[in-house]
Amino acid sequence: MVGMPSTAVVQFGQMFAGVALVGLAALAIAHVLIAVLAVVGVIGSRQNAGMKIVWFLLIWAMPLIGSVMWFLVGRREHRSQWDPAESLPRVPRGAASL
């Protein structure tokens, strides 16, 4: 018959659809994993409660964009406020020096 695809073409199409479905599933799993890791990062951060809520809502509303923004901007924003002198142990006045 004219116009009917050969069985090889049909089999290739079915195989391609299966590979595409597996790839799409892997992307969906990665997408969810990135969003979950971003939310865990927000919860564990030292930012105030208001900023945590803003970041959580951003990740919830736009999971991929919000997650990428958290990893690129949100975590760095907090790190820039860190003062290494605050993490040093304090020596009481009058203590003998070694």
N, CA, C and O atoms as a CHARMM CRD file, in Angstrom:
* protein
*
  392
    1    1 MET  N      0.82600  -1.17600   0.00000 PROA 1      0.00000
    2    1 MET  CA     0.00000   0.00000   0.00000 PROA 1      0.00000
    3    1 MET  C      0.87500   1.24600   0.00000 PROA 1      0.00000
    4    1 MET  O      1.93300   1.28700   0.62700 PROA 1      0.00000
    5    2 VAL  N      0.42700   2.21000  -0.68500 PROA 2      0.00000
    6    2 VAL  CA     1.15000   3.46700  -0.77300 PROA 2      0.00000
    7    2 VAL  C      0.75300   4.34000   0.42000 PROA 2      0.00000
    8    2 VAL  O     -0.42500   4.44600   0.76200 PROA 2      0.00000
    9    3 GLY  N      1.75400   4.96100   1.04300 PROA 3      0.00000
   10    3 GLY  CA     1.47800   5.86500   2.14600 PROA 3      0.00000
   11    3 GLY  C      1.54300   5.20800   3.51300 PROA 3      0.00000
   12    3 GLY  O      1.49900   5.91700   4.51800 PROA 3      0.00000
   13    4 MET  N      1.64400   3.91700   3.59800 PROA 4      0.00000
   14    4 MET  CA     1.73500   3.22900   4.88700 PROA 4      0.00000
   15    4 MET  C      3.20100   3.11900   5.27500 PROA 4      0.00000
   16    4 MET  O      4.01100   2.69700   4.44900 PROA 4      0.00000
   17    5 PRO  N      3.57500   3.48300   6.49600 PROA 5      0.00000
   18    5 PRO  CA     4.97600   3.38100   6.90800 PROA 5      0.00000
   19    5 PRO  C      5.38900   1.92400   7.06200 PROA 5      0.00000
   20    5 PRO  O      4.58300   1.06400   7.42000 PROA 5      0.00000
   21    6 SER  N      6.65700   1.66900   6.78500 PROA 6      0.00000
   22    6 SER  CA     7.16500   0.31100   6.93500 PROA 6      0.00000
   23    6 SER  C      7.25600  -0.03200   8.41800 PROA 6      0.00000
   24    6 SER  O      7.20700   0.85100   9.27400 PROA 6      0.00000
   25    7 THR  N      7.38800  -1.30600   8.70800 PROA 7      0.00000
   26    7 THR  CA     7.46800  -1.73700  10.10400 PROA 7      0.00000
   27    7 THR  C      8.74300  -1.21800  10.76000 PROA 7      0.00000
   28    7 THR  O      8.75600  -0.96900  11.96500 PROA 7      0.00000
   29    8 ALA  N      9.81800  -1.05100   9.98100 PROA 8      0.00000
   30    8 ALA  CA    11.06200  -0.52700  10.54900 PROA 8      0.00000
   31    8 ALA  C     10.86900   0.91000  11.02700 PROA 8      0.00000
   32    8 ALA  O     11.37900   1.29900  12.07800 PROA 8      0.00000
   33    9 VAL  N     10.13300   1.68700  10.25000 PROA 9      0.00000
   34    9 VAL  CA     9.88000   3.07500  10.63500 PROA 9      0.00000
   35    9 VAL  C      9.00900   3.12700  11.87900 PROA 9      0.00000
   36    9 VAL  O      9.24300   3.94000  12.77300 PROA 9      0.00000
   37   10 VAL  N      8.01300   2.26800  11.93700 PROA 10     0.00000
   38   10 VAL  CA     7.12400   2.22900  13.09600 PROA 10     0.00000
   39   10 VAL  C      7.90100   1.80000  14.33200 PROA 10     0.00000
   40   10 VAL  O      7.72700   2.38500  15.40100 PROA 10     0.00000
   41   11 GLN  N      8.75700   0.78600  14.20600 PROA 11     0.00000
   42   11 GLN  CA     9.55300   0.32300  15.34700 PROA 11     0.00000
   43   11 GLN  C     10.51300   1.40600  15.81500 PROA 11     0.00000
   44   11 GLN  O     10.69700   1.59500  17.01800 PROA 11     0.00000
   45   12 PHE  N     11.12900   2.11900  14.87300 PROA 12     0.00000
   46   12 PHE  CA    12.02900   3.20500  15.25000 PROA 12     0.00000
   47   12 PHE  C     11.26100   4.29200  15.99100 PROA 12     0.00000
   48   12 PHE  O     11.74800   4.82200  16.98900 PROA 12     0.00000
   49   13 GLY  N     10.07800   4.62400  15.51900 PROA 13     0.00000
   50   13 GLY  CA     9.25400   5.63400  16.17400 PROA 13     0.00000
   51   13 GLY  C      8.87400   5.22000  17.58500 PROA 13     0.00000
   52   13 GLY  O      8.87800   6.04800  18.49600 PROA 13     0.00000
   53   14 GLN  N      8.54900   3.95800  17.77400 PROA 14     0.00000
   54   14 GLN  CA     8.19300   3.46400  19.10500 PROA 14     0.00000
   55   14 GLN  C      9.42100   3.48300  20.03300 PROA 14     0.00000
   56   14 GLN  O      9.31500   3.83300  21.20800 PROA 14     0.00000
   57   15 MET  N     10.57800   3.10200  19.48900 PROA 15     0.00000
   58   15 MET  CA    11.79800   3.10800  20.28900 PROA 15     0.00000
   59   15 MET  C     12.16100   4.53900  20.68000 PROA 15     0.00000
   60   15 MET  O     12.52200   4.79600  21.82900 PROA 15     0.00000
   61   16 PHE  N     12.06800   5.45800  19.74200 PROA 16     0.00000
   62   16 PHE  CA    12.37900   6.85700  20.01600 PROA 16     0.00000
   63   16 PHE  C     11.43200   7.41800  21.06900 PROA 16     0.00000
   64   16 PHE  O     11.86100   8.17800  21.93700 PROA 16     0.00000
   65   17 ALA  N     10.16600   7.06300  21.01000 PROA 17     0.00000
   66   17 ALA  CA     9.19200   7.53700  21.99100 PROA 17     0.00000
   67   17 ALA  C      9.54000   7.00200  23.37700 PROA 17     0.00000
   68   17 ALA  O      9.39500   7.71500  24.37000 PROA 17     0.00000
   69   18 GLY  N      9.99500   5.75700  23.45400 PROA 18     0.00000
   70   18 GLY  CA    10.38700   5.17600  24.74100 PROA 18     0.00000
   71   18 GLY  C     11.59800   5.88200  25.32900 PROA 18     0.00000
   72   18 GLY  O     11.62800   6.16800  26.52600 PROA 18     0.00000
   73   19 VAL  N     12.59800   6.16500  24.49900 PROA 19     0.00000
   74   19 VAL  CA    13.80300   6.86900  24.95900 PROA 19     0.00000
   75   19 VAL  C     13.44400   8.28900  25.39500 PROA 19     0.00000
   76   19 VAL  O     13.93900   8.77300  26.41300 PROA 19     0.00000
   77   20 ALA  N     12.59400   8.94300  24.63500 PROA 20     0.00000
   78   20 ALA  CA    12.18100  10.29700  24.98500 PROA 20     0.00000
   79   20 ALA  C     11.42100  10.31000  26.31000 PROA 20     0.00000
   80   20 ALA  O     11.57900  11.23400  27.10800 PROA 20     0.00000
   81   21 LEU  N     10.60200   9.29200  26.54400 PROA 21     0.00000
   82   21 LEU  CA     9.85100   9.21700  27.78700 PROA 21     0.00000
   83   21 LEU  C     10.78100   9.01400  28.98200 PROA 21     0.00000
   84   21 LEU  O     10.57300   9.61700  30.03500 PROA 21     0.00000
   85   22 VAL  N     11.79500   8.17800  28.83200 PROA 22     0.00000
   86   22 VAL  CA    12.76400   7.96300  29.90900 PROA 22     0.00000
   87   22 VAL  C     13.54600   9.24700  30.17600 PROA 22     0.00000
   88   22 VAL  O     13.77000   9.60800  31.33100 PROA 22     0.00000
   89   23 GLY  N     13.95800   9.93300  29.12200 PROA 23     0.00000
   90   23 GLY  CA    14.67100  11.20000  29.29100 PROA 23     0.00000
   91   23 GLY  C     13.81200  12.25300  29.96100 PROA 23     0.00000
   92   23 GLY  O     14.29100  13.00300  30.81000 PROA 23     0.00000
   93   24 LEU  N     12.55500  12.31100  29.58600 PROA 24     0.00000
   94   24 LEU  CA    11.63700  13.26500  30.19600 PROA 24     0.00000
   95   24 LEU  C     11.42600  12.93800  31.67700 PROA 24     0.00000
   96   24 LEU  O     11.35800  13.84300  32.51000 PROA 24     0.00000
   97   25 ALA  N     11.32300  11.66900  32.00000 PROA 25     0.00000
   98   25 ALA  CA    11.17200  11.26200  33.40300 PROA 25     0.00000
   99   25 ALA  C     12.41500  11.63300  34.21000 PROA 25     0.00000
  100   25 ALA  O     12.30100  12.08600  35.34900 PROA 25     0.00000
  101   26 ALA  N     13.59600  11.44600  33.63000 PROA 26     0.00000
  102   26 ALA  CA    14.83700  11.81200  34.32600 PROA 26     0.00000
  103   26 ALA  C     14.89800  13.32000  34.57700 PROA 26     0.00000
  104   26 ALA  O     15.31800  13.75300  35.65000 PROA 26     0.00000
  105   27 LEU  N     14.48400  14.11500  33.60000 PROA 27     0.00000
  106   27 LEU  CA    14.44900  15.56400  33.78300 PROA 27     0.00000
  107   27 LEU  C     13.45000  15.97000  34.86400 PROA 27     0.00000
  108   27 LEU  O     13.72000  16.87900  35.64900 PROA 27     0.00000
  109   28 ALA  N     12.31400  15.30900  34.90600 PROA 28     0.00000
  110   28 ALA  CA    11.30700  15.62300  35.92600 PROA 28     0.00000
  111   28 ALA  C     11.83300  15.29200  37.32000 PROA 28     0.00000
  112   28 ALA  O     11.62700  16.06000  38.25900 PROA 28     0.00000
  113   29 ILE  N     12.50700  14.16000  37.45900 PROA 29     0.00000
  114   29 ILE  CA    13.08200  13.77500  38.75100 PROA 29     0.00000
  115   29 ILE  C     14.16100  14.77500  39.16100 PROA 29     0.00000
  116   29 ILE  O     14.21300  15.18500  40.32000 PROA 29     0.00000
  117   30 ALA  N     15.01300  15.16900  38.23100 PROA 30     0.00000
  118   30 ALA  CA    16.05800  16.14700  38.53400 PROA 30     0.00000
  119   30 ALA  C     15.43900  17.48400  38.93700 PROA 30     0.00000
  120   30 ALA  O     15.93000  18.14200  39.85400 PROA 30     0.00000
  121   31 HSD  N     14.37700  17.88300  38.26500 PROA 31     0.00000
  122   31 HSD  CA    13.68500  19.13800  38.56000 PROA 31     0.00000
  123   31 HSD  C     13.15400  19.12600  39.99700 PROA 31     0.00000
  124   31 HSD  O     13.34300  20.09200  40.73600 PROA 31     0.00000
  125   32 VAL  N     12.49900  18.05000  40.38700 PROA 32     0.00000
  126   32 VAL  CA    11.95200  17.93300  41.74100 PROA 32     0.00000
  127   32 VAL  C     13.08600  17.88000  42.76500 PROA 32     0.00000
  128   32 VAL  O     12.99000  18.50000  43.82500 PROA 32     0.00000
  129   33 LEU  N     14.14300  17.15800  42.46400 PROA 33     0.00000
  130   33 LEU  CA    15.27100  17.03700  43.38100 PROA 33     0.00000
  131   33 LEU  C     15.93500  18.39300  43.62300 PROA 33     0.00000
  132   33 LEU  O     16.27800  18.72000  44.75900 PROA 33     0.00000
  133   34 ILE  N     16.11400  19.17100  42.57900 PROA 34     0.00000
  134   34 ILE  CA    16.72000  20.49800  42.71800 PROA 34     0.00000
  135   34 ILE  C     15.82700  21.39500  43.58300 PROA 34     0.00000
  136   34 ILE  O     16.32500  22.12900  44.43600 PROA 34     0.00000
  137   35 ALA  N     14.51600  21.33700  43.36200 PROA 35     0.00000
  138   35 ALA  CA    13.59900  22.16700  44.15600 PROA 35     0.00000
  139   35 ALA  C     13.61600  21.74300  45.62500 PROA 35     0.00000
  140   35 ALA  O     13.60900  22.59700  46.51200 PROA 35     0.00000
  141   36 VAL  N     13.63900  20.44600  45.88900 PROA 36     0.00000
  142   36 VAL  CA    13.67400  19.95400  47.27300 PROA 36     0.00000
  143   36 VAL  C     14.97300  20.37500  47.95100 PROA 36     0.00000
  144   36 VAL  O     14.95900  20.80800  49.10300 PROA 36     0.00000
  145   37 LEU  N     16.09600  20.25100  47.24600 PROA 37     0.00000
  146   37 LEU  CA    17.37800  20.66700  47.82300 PROA 37     0.00000
  147   37 LEU  C     17.39800  22.17100  48.10700 PROA 37     0.00000
  148   37 LEU  O     17.97100  22.60600  49.10600 PROA 37     0.00000
  149   38 ALA  N     16.78000  22.95500  47.24100 PROA 38     0.00000
  150   38 ALA  CA    16.72100  24.39300  47.46800 PROA 38     0.00000
  151   38 ALA  C     15.88100  24.71500  48.70700 PROA 38     0.00000
  152   38 ALA  O     16.26600  25.56200  49.51400 PROA 38     0.00000
  153   39 VAL  N     14.74000  24.04600  48.86100 PROA 39     0.00000
  154   39 VAL  CA    13.89400  24.28500  50.03500 PROA 39     0.00000
  155   39 VAL  C     14.62800  23.87900  51.30800 PROA 39     0.00000
  156   39 VAL  O     14.56400  24.58800  52.31200 PROA 39     0.00000
  157   40 VAL  N     15.32500  22.74500  51.27300 PROA 40     0.00000
  158   40 VAL  CA    16.09700  22.32100  52.44200 PROA 40     0.00000
  159   40 VAL  C     17.19000  23.35100  52.74900 PROA 40     0.00000
  160   40 VAL  O     17.45200  23.64800  53.91500 PROA 40     0.00000
  161   41 GLY  N     17.81600  23.88500  51.72700 PROA 41     0.00000
  162   41 GLY  CA    18.82900  24.91900  51.92000 PROA 41     0.00000
  163   41 GLY  C     18.25800  26.18500  52.53200 PROA 41     0.00000
  164   41 GLY  O     18.88100  26.80500  53.39400 PROA 41     0.00000
  165   42 VAL  N     17.07300  26.56500  52.08400 PROA 42     0.00000
  166   42 VAL  CA    16.42200  27.75900  52.63600 PROA 42     0.00000
  167   42 VAL  C     16.09400  27.53700  54.10900 PROA 42     0.00000
  168   42 VAL  O     16.35100  28.40300  54.94600 PROA 42     0.00000
  169   43 ILE  N     15.53000  26.38300  54.42100 PROA 43     0.00000
  170   43 ILE  CA    15.15400  26.09200  55.80600 PROA 43     0.00000
  171   43 ILE  C     16.38800  26.07600  56.70700 PROA 43     0.00000
  172   43 ILE  O     16.33500  26.57400  57.83200 PROA 43     0.00000
  173   44 GLY  N     17.47900  25.52000  56.23300 PROA 44     0.00000
  174   44 GLY  CA    18.69500  25.41800  57.03500 PROA 44     0.00000
  175   44 GLY  C     19.54200  26.67600  57.06000 PROA 44     0.00000
  176   44 GLY  O     20.54300  26.72600  57.77500 PROA 44     0.00000
  177   45 SER  N     19.16600  27.69300  56.29600 PROA 45     0.00000
  178   45 SER  CA    19.98700  28.91000  56.24300 PROA 45     0.00000
  179   45 SER  C     19.78800  29.74100  57.50300 PROA 45     0.00000
  180   45 SER  O     18.85400  29.51800  58.27500 PROA 45     0.00000
  181   46 ARG  N     20.67500  30.69400  57.69300 PROA 46     0.00000
  182   46 ARG  CA    20.59900  31.57700  58.86200 PROA 46     0.00000
  183   46 ARG  C     19.84600  32.86400  58.56400 PROA 46     0.00000
  184   46 ARG  O     19.89600  33.80600  59.35400 PROA 46     0.00000
  185   47 GLN  N     19.15600  32.91500  57.44500 PROA 47     0.00000
  186   47 GLN  CA    18.39700  34.11700  57.10500 PROA 47     0.00000
  187   47 GLN  C     17.20000  34.24800  58.03500 PROA 47     0.00000
  188   47 GLN  O     16.75600  33.27100  58.63800 PROA 47     0.00000
  189   48 ASN  N     16.68200  35.47300  58.14300 PROA 48     0.00000
  190   48 ASN  CA    15.53300  35.67900  59.02800 PROA 48     0.00000
  191   48 ASN  C     14.29400  35.00800  58.44800 PROA 48     0.00000
  192   48 ASN  O     14.27700  34.61600  57.28100 PROA 48     0.00000
  193   49 ALA  N     13.26600  34.88200  59.27000 PROA 49     0.00000
  194   49 ALA  CA    12.06300  34.15400  58.87000 PROA 49     0.00000
  195   49 ALA  C     11.38600  34.78500  57.65600 PROA 49     0.00000
  196   49 ALA  O     10.86200  34.07100  56.80000 PROA 49     0.00000
  197   50 GLY  N     11.39100  36.11200  57.57300 PROA 50     0.00000
  198   50 GLY  CA    10.76500  36.78300  56.43500 PROA 50     0.00000
  199   50 GLY  C     11.42500  36.42600  55.11100 PROA 50     0.00000
  200   50 GLY  O     10.73700  36.16500  54.12400 PROA 50     0.00000
  201   51 MET  N     12.75100  36.41200  55.08100 PROA 51     0.00000
  202   51 MET  CA    13.46700  36.05400  53.85000 PROA 51     0.00000
  203   51 MET  C     13.27700  34.57900  53.51100 PROA 51     0.00000
  204   51 MET  O     13.19700  34.21600  52.33800 PROA 51     0.00000
  205   52 LYS  N     13.20600  33.73300  54.52900 PROA 52     0.00000
  206   52 LYS  CA    12.95900  32.31100  54.27000 PROA 52     0.00000
  207   52 LYS  C     11.59700  32.12200  53.60700 PROA 52     0.00000
  208   52 LYS  O     11.45800  31.31500  52.68800 PROA 52     0.00000
  209   53 ILE  N     10.59600  32.86200  54.07200 PROA 53     0.00000
  210   53 ILE  CA     9.26000  32.75500  53.48100 PROA 53     0.00000
  211   53 ILE  C      9.28200  33.24000  52.03500 PROA 53     0.00000
  212   53 ILE  O      8.67700  32.61700  51.16300 PROA 53     0.00000
  213   54 VAL  N      9.97200  34.34200  51.77700 PROA 54     0.00000
  214   54 VAL  CA    10.06700  34.86600  50.40900 PROA 54     0.00000
  215   54 VAL  C     10.72800  33.83800  49.49000 PROA 54     0.00000
  216   54 VAL  O     10.23300  33.57600  48.39300 PROA 54     0.00000
  217   55 TRP  N     11.83900  33.26100  49.93300 PROA 55     0.00000
  218   55 TRP  CA    12.53200  32.26700  49.11400 PROA 55     0.00000
  219   55 TRP  C     11.66400  31.02800  48.91000 PROA 55     0.00000
  220   55 TRP  O     11.61100  30.47900  47.81000 PROA 55     0.00000
  221   56 PHE  N     10.98600  30.58900  49.96800 PROA 56     0.00000
  222   56 PHE  CA    10.12300  29.41200  49.83300 PROA 56     0.00000
  223   56 PHE  C      9.01800  29.67400  48.82400 PROA 56     0.00000
  224   56 PHE  O      8.74500  28.82200  47.97900 PROA 56     0.00000
  225   57 LEU  N      8.37200  30.83900  48.89400 PROA 57     0.00000
  226   57 LEU  CA     7.30100  31.16200  47.94700 PROA 57     0.00000
  227   57 LEU  C      7.82600  31.25700  46.51400 PROA 57     0.00000
  228   57 LEU  O      7.15800  30.83200  45.57200 PROA 57     0.00000
  229   58 LEU  N      9.01900  31.81300  46.36000 PROA 58     0.00000
  230   58 LEU  CA     9.60700  31.90300  45.02300 PROA 58     0.00000
  231   58 LEU  C      9.88500  30.50600  44.45700 PROA 58     0.00000
  232   58 LEU  O      9.61900  30.24300  43.28500 PROA 58     0.00000
  233   59 ILE  N     10.41500  29.62500  45.28900 PROA 59     0.00000
  234   59 ILE  CA    10.69600  28.26000  44.82400 PROA 59     0.00000
  235   59 ILE  C      9.39800  27.51300  44.55500 PROA 59     0.00000
  236   59 ILE  O      9.33000  26.72000  43.61600 PROA 59     0.00000
  237   60 TRP  N      8.37300  27.75000  45.35800 PROA 60     0.00000
  238   60 TRP  CA     7.09600  27.07900  45.16600 PROA 60     0.00000
  239   60 TRP  C      6.40400  27.56500  43.89300 PROA 60     0.00000
  240   60 TRP  O      5.84100  26.76300  43.14800 PROA 60     0.00000
  241   61 ALA  N      6.44500  28.88300  43.64100 PROA 61     0.00000
  242   61 ALA  CA     5.75800  29.45000  42.48400 PROA 61     0.00000
  243   61 ALA  C      6.47000  29.12500  41.17100 PROA 61     0.00000
  244   61 ALA  O      5.82100  28.83400  40.16600 PROA 61     0.00000
  245   62 MET  N      7.79300  29.17400  41.18000 PROA 62     0.00000
  246   62 MET  CA     8.58500  28.90200  39.98200 PROA 62     0.00000
  247   62 MET  C      9.72800  27.97300  40.37000 PROA 62     0.00000
  248   62 MET  O     10.84300  28.44100  40.60400 PROA 62     0.00000
  249   63 PRO  N      9.47800  26.67200  40.44300 PROA 63     0.00000
  250   63 PRO  CA    10.46900  25.75300  41.01300 PROA 63     0.00000
  251   63 PRO  C     11.84700  25.80900  40.35500 PROA 63     0.00000
  252   63 PRO  O     12.85400  25.88600  41.05900 PROA 63     0.00000
  253   64 LEU  N     11.91500  25.77300  39.06000 PROA 64     0.00000
  254   64 LEU  CA    13.22800  25.74100  38.41800 PROA 64     0.00000
  255   64 LEU  C     13.94000  27.08500  38.55000 PROA 64     0.00000
  256   64 LEU  O     15.10400  27.13300  38.94800 PROA 64     0.00000
  257   65 ILE  N     13.25200  28.17000  38.21900 PROA 65     0.00000
  258   65 ILE  CA    13.86300  29.49800  38.29400 PROA 65     0.00000
  259   65 ILE  C     14.17200  29.87000  39.74000 PROA 65     0.00000
  260   65 ILE  O     15.24900  30.39000  40.03200 PROA 65     0.00000
  261   66 GLY  N     13.22900  29.60600  40.64800 PROA 66     0.00000
  262   66 GLY  CA    13.44900  29.92900  42.05400 PROA 66     0.00000
  263   66 GLY  C     14.59900  29.14500  42.65900 PROA 66     0.00000
  264   66 GLY  O     15.37900  29.68900  43.44100 PROA 66     0.00000
  265   67 SER  N     14.71200  27.86500  42.30400 PROA 67     0.00000
  266   67 SER  CA    15.80000  27.03700  42.82900 PROA 67     0.00000
  267   67 SER  C     17.14800  27.52000  42.32500 PROA 67     0.00000
  268   67 SER  O     18.10300  27.63800  43.09300 PROA 67     0.00000
  269   68 VAL  N     17.21900  27.79700  41.04200 PROA 68     0.00000
  270   68 VAL  CA    18.47900  28.27800  40.47400 PROA 68     0.00000
  271   68 VAL  C     18.84800  29.62400  41.09400 PROA 68     0.00000
  272   68 VAL  O     20.01600  29.87300  41.39300 PROA 68     0.00000
  273   69 MET  N     17.85500  30.49100  41.28600 PROA 69     0.00000
  274   69 MET  CA    18.13200  31.78200  41.91900 PROA 69     0.00000
  275   69 MET  C     18.64100  31.59300  43.35200 PROA 69     0.00000
  276   69 MET  O     19.54600  32.30500  43.78800 PROA 69     0.00000
  277   70 TRP  N     18.06000  30.63500  44.08500 PROA 70     0.00000
  278   70 TRP  CA    18.52100  30.39100  45.45700 PROA 70     0.00000
  279   70 TRP  C     19.98700  29.97200  45.45800 PROA 70     0.00000
  280   70 TRP  O     20.78200  30.48800  46.24200 PROA 70     0.00000
  281   71 PHE  N     20.34700  29.03100  44.57500 PROA 71     0.00000
  282   71 PHE  CA    21.72000  28.53900  44.56300 PROA 71     0.00000
  283   71 PHE  C     22.71300  29.59300  44.07400 PROA 71     0.00000
  284   71 PHE  O     23.86500  29.59900  44.50900 PROA 71     0.00000
  285   72 LEU  N     22.28500  30.48200  43.17900 PROA 72     0.00000
  286   72 LEU  CA    23.19400  31.49400  42.64600 PROA 72     0.00000
  287   72 LEU  C     23.22000  32.77400  43.47400 PROA 72     0.00000
  288   72 LEU  O     24.27900  33.38800  43.60600 PROA 72     0.00000
  289   73 VAL  N     22.08900  33.19400  44.03400 PROA 73     0.00000
  290   73 VAL  CA    21.99900  34.48400  44.70300 PROA 73     0.00000
  291   73 VAL  C     21.75800  34.34400  46.20700 PROA 73     0.00000
  292   73 VAL  O     22.46200  34.96100  47.00700 PROA 73     0.00000
  293   74 GLY  N     20.77900  33.54800  46.59100 PROA 74     0.00000
  294   74 GLY  CA    20.36000  33.47400  47.98700 PROA 74     0.00000
  295   74 GLY  C     21.43900  32.99100  48.93000 PROA 74     0.00000
  296   74 GLY  O     21.65800  33.58900  49.98300 PROA 74     0.00000
  297   75 ARG  N     22.10400  31.93400  48.57100 PROA 75     0.00000
  298   75 ARG  CA    23.16900  31.41900  49.43300 PROA 75     0.00000
  299   75 ARG  C     24.33500  32.39000  49.47900 PROA 75     0.00000
  300   75 ARG  O     24.92300  32.58500  50.54300 PROA 75     0.00000
  301   76 ARG  N     24.67800  32.99100  48.38200 PROA 76     0.00000
  302   76 ARG  CA    25.79100  33.93900  48.32200 PROA 76     0.00000
  303   76 ARG  C     25.43900  35.19700  49.11900 PROA 76     0.00000
  304   76 ARG  O     26.29900  35.77400  49.78300 PROA 76     0.00000
  305   77 GLU  N     24.18500  35.61600  49.05400 PROA 77     0.00000
  306   77 GLU  CA    23.74600  36.80500  49.77000 PROA 77     0.00000
  307   77 GLU  C     23.99100  36.64000  51.26800 PROA 77     0.00000
  308   77 GLU  O     24.40300  37.58600  51.94100 PROA 77     0.00000
  309   78 HSD  N     23.74400  35.46300  51.78000 PROA 78     0.00000
  310   78 HSD  CA    23.96700  35.22500  53.21000 PROA 78     0.00000
  311   78 HSD  C     25.45800  35.14200  53.52600 PROA 78     0.00000
  312   78 HSD  O     25.89900  35.63600  54.56400 PROA 78     0.00000
  313   79 ARG  N     26.23100  34.52800  52.64600 PROA 79     0.00000
  314   79 ARG  CA    27.66000  34.38400  52.89800 PROA 79     0.00000
  315   79 ARG  C     28.36400  35.72800  52.96600 PROA 79     0.00000
  316   79 ARG  O     29.34000  35.87800  53.70100 PROA 79     0.00000
  317   80 SER  N     27.88100  36.70700  52.21000 PROA 80     0.00000
  318   80 SER  CA    28.54700  38.00400  52.20200 PROA 80     0.00000
  319   80 SER  C     28.38700  38.72700  53.54100 PROA 80     0.00000
  320   80 SER  O     29.13900  39.65900  53.82700 PROA 80     0.00000
  321   81 GLN  N     27.43000  38.31800  54.35700 PROA 81     0.00000
  322   81 GLN  CA    27.20900  38.94400  55.64400 PROA 81     0.00000
  323   81 GLN  C     28.01000  38.27500  56.75300 PROA 81     0.00000
  324   81 GLN  O     27.98500  38.74800  57.89000 PROA 81     0.00000
  325   82 TRP  N     28.70800  37.21000  56.46300 PROA 82     0.00000
  326   82 TRP  CA    29.43900  36.46100  57.46900 PROA 82     0.00000
  327   82 TRP  C     30.71500  37.19700  57.84300 PROA 82     0.00000
  328   82 TRP  O     31.45400  37.64800  56.96700 PROA 82     0.00000
  329   83 ASP  N     30.97200  37.31900  59.11100 PROA 83     0.00000
  330   83 ASP  CA    32.16200  37.98800  59.61000 PROA 83     0.00000
  331   83 ASP  C     33.04800  36.94400  60.27800 PROA 83     0.00000
  332   83 ASP  O     32.66300  36.38900  61.30700 PROA 83     0.00000
  333   84 PRO  N     34.22300  36.66200  59.72100 PROA 84     0.00000
  334   84 PRO  CA    35.06000  35.60700  60.28800 PROA 84     0.00000
  335   84 PRO  C     35.52000  35.92000  61.70700 PROA 84     0.00000
  336   84 PRO  O     35.80300  34.99900  62.47400 PROA 84     0.00000
  337   85 ALA  N     35.60100  37.19200  62.07400 PROA 85     0.00000
  338   85 ALA  CA    36.04100  37.54700  63.42400 PROA 85     0.00000
  339   85 ALA  C     35.02800  37.09000  64.46900 PROA 85     0.00000
  340   85 ALA  O     35.39400  36.83700  65.61700 PROA 85     0.00000
  341   86 GLU  N     33.76000  36.98200  64.08200 PROA 86     0.00000
  342   86 GLU  CA    32.73900  36.53800  65.02400 PROA 86     0.00000
  343   86 GLU  C     32.85900  35.06000  65.35000 PROA 86     0.00000
  344   86 GLU  O     32.35800  34.61900  66.38500 PROA 86     0.00000
  345   87 SER  N     33.50200  34.29500  64.50400 PROA 87     0.00000
  346   87 SER  CA    33.60000  32.85700  64.74000 PROA 87     0.00000
  347   87 SER  C     34.81700  32.49000  65.58500 PROA 87     0.00000
  348   87 SER  O     34.96000  31.33300  65.98100 PROA 87     0.00000
  349   88 LEU  N     35.69700  33.45300  65.86900 PROA 88     0.00000
  350   88 LEU  CA    36.87500  33.16900  66.69200 PROA 88     0.00000
  351   88 LEU  C     36.47700  33.09700  68.16100 PROA 88     0.00000
  352   88 LEU  O     35.57200  33.80800  68.59500 PROA 88     0.00000
  353   89 PRO  N     37.15400  32.23500  68.93100 PROA 89     0.00000
  354   89 PRO  CA    36.82900  32.16900  70.36000 PROA 89     0.00000
  355   89 PRO  C     37.24700  33.46000  71.06100 PROA 89     0.00000
  356   89 PRO  O     38.26400  34.06200  70.71900 PROA 89     0.00000
  357   90 ARG  N     36.47500  33.86300  72.01300 PROA 90     0.00000
  358   90 ARG  CA    36.75900  35.09000  72.76400 PROA 90     0.00000
  359   90 ARG  C     37.61300  34.75700  73.98500 PROA 90     0.00000
  360   90 ARG  O     37.33600  33.79800  74.70600 PROA 90     0.00000
  361   91 VAL  N     38.63900  35.55100  74.20400 PROA 91     0.00000
  362   91 VAL  CA    39.52200  35.38700  75.36900 PROA 91     0.00000
  363   91 VAL  C     39.10900  36.42900  76.39700 PROA 91     0.00000
  364   91 VAL  O     39.06600  37.62000  76.08900 PROA 91     0.00000
  365   92 PRO  N     38.80300  35.99200  77.62300 PROA 92     0.00000
  366   92 PRO  CA    38.40400  36.96500  78.63500 PROA 92     0.00000
  367   92 PRO  C     39.54300  37.90200  78.97600 PROA 92     0.00000
  368   92 PRO  O     40.71100  37.52200  78.89400 PROA 92     0.00000
  369   93 ARG  N     39.20900  39.13300  79.36000 PROA 93     0.00000
  370   93 ARG  CA    40.22800  40.10500  79.73500 PROA 93     0.00000
  371   93 ARG  C     40.94400  39.63700  80.99700 PROA 93     0.00000
  372   93 ARG  O     40.33000  39.08500  81.91000 PROA 93     0.00000
  373   94 GLY  N     42.21500  39.86300  81.02800 PROA 94     0.00000
  374   94 GLY  CA    43.00800  39.47500  82.18900 PROA 94     0.00000
  375   94 GLY  C     43.47900  38.03500  82.15100 PROA 94     0.00000
  376   94 GLY  O     44.16000  37.58500  83.07200 PROA 94     0.00000
  377   95 ALA  N     43.12900  37.29900  81.10000 PROA 95     0.00000
  378   95 ALA  CA    43.58800  35.91100  81.00400 PROA 95     0.00000
  379   95 ALA  C     45.06900  35.91200  80.62500 PROA 95     0.00000
  380   95 ALA  O     45.53400  36.74800  79.85000 PROA 95     0.00000
  381   96 ALA  N     45.77400  34.96900  81.18400 PROA 96     0.00000
  382   96 ALA  CA    47.20600  34.86800  80.90400 PROA 96     0.00000
  383   96 ALA  C     47.42300  34.44500  79.46800 PROA 96     0.00000
  384   96 ALA  O     46.75400  33.53600  78.97700 PROA 96     0.00000
  385   97 SER  N     48.34800  35.09400  78.79400 PROA 97     0.00000
  386   97 SER  CA    48.65200  34.71500  77.42400 PROA 97     0.00000
  387   97 SER  C     49.73700  33.65400  77.43000 PROA 97     0.00000
  388   97 SER  O     50.57600  33.61000  78.32900 PROA 97     0.00000
  389   98 LEU  N     49.71000  32.81000  76.43100 PROA 98     0.00000
  390   98 LEU  CA    50.69700  31.72200  76.36400 PROA 98     0.00000
  391   98 LEU  C     51.89400  32.13200  75.63000 PROA 98     0.00000
  392   98 LEU  O     52.82600  31.34200  75.47800 PROA 98     0.00000
